[in-house]
Amino acid sequence: MQRPDLLIRPFVEGDAPGAWRVLEPIIRAGETYALPRDMPEREALAYWTGADRRTFVVEKDGEIVGTYYLRANQAGGGAHVANCGYATSGAHRGQGIARKMAEHSLDAARAGGFRAVQFNFVVEANAPAVHLWRSLGILEVGRLPEAFHHPAAGYVDALVMFRWL
């Protein structure tokens, strides 16, 4: 269910500057994604909007305030399990945008024929994300000890999380 003040829609090429405004601070902070902190804009957008995924943006009052992608977690025999990545503008965190993206992505995955969703590398130090996934019934099924080097917290665990759709 969408909030009336939020519009979630498919990404189009003209959304690149707005999506980059959301993604750049997250990538540069290096706290949640295992991506190079100095990743150039073109490479980051190519990663986020690759041909192997469906990318969405969230608009509030005409401004892109969030974005997510949905893709198959694996090819072939693993293609029935979805994988997603999410990003919310720093100025709009705590407003329920990530929850709306997550709910939208679960519905979109189900509609796309996926049977489950798996998050391969949830940084344990990203407490808001871990809390959100758990509140949506996405369970920890594995732990990768000290798999992520957090710029402030040092080496922290990464979680593998899963939910049937």
GIUR-V94026 format. One record per backbone hydrogen bond with DSSP energy under -1.0 kcal/mol. CO is the residue of the C=O (numbers start at 1). NH is the residue of the N-H. Records with the same first field share a line. If there is no record, write none. Layout:
BEGIN
CO: NH, NH
END
This chain:
BEGIN
3: 6
7: 59
9: 57
12: 15
13: 16
15: 19
16: 20
17: 21
18: 22
19: 23
20: 24
23: 27
24: 28
25: 29
26: 30
33: 35
36: 39
40: 44
41: 45
42: 46
43: 47
44: 48
45: 49
50: 53
54: 70
55: 11
56: 68
57: 9
58: 65, 66
59: 7
60: 63
63: 60
65: 89
66: 58
67: 87
68: 56
69: 85
70: 54
71: 83
75: 78
76: 79
78: 81
80: 115, 116
81: 73
82: 118
83: 71
85: 69
87: 67
89: 92
90: 93
92: 95
96: 100
97: 101
98: 102
99: 103
100: 104
101: 105
102: 106
103: 107
104: 108
105: 109
106: 110
107: 111
108: 112
109: 114
110: 113
115: 165
116: 82
117: 163
119: 161
122: 159
123: 126
125: 127
126: 130
127: 131
128: 132
129: 133
130: 134
131: 135
132: 136
133: 138
134: 137
139: 162
142: 160
144: 147, 158
148: 156
150: 154
154: 150
156: 148
157: 124
158: 144
159: 122
160: 141, 142
161: 119
162: 139
163: 117
END
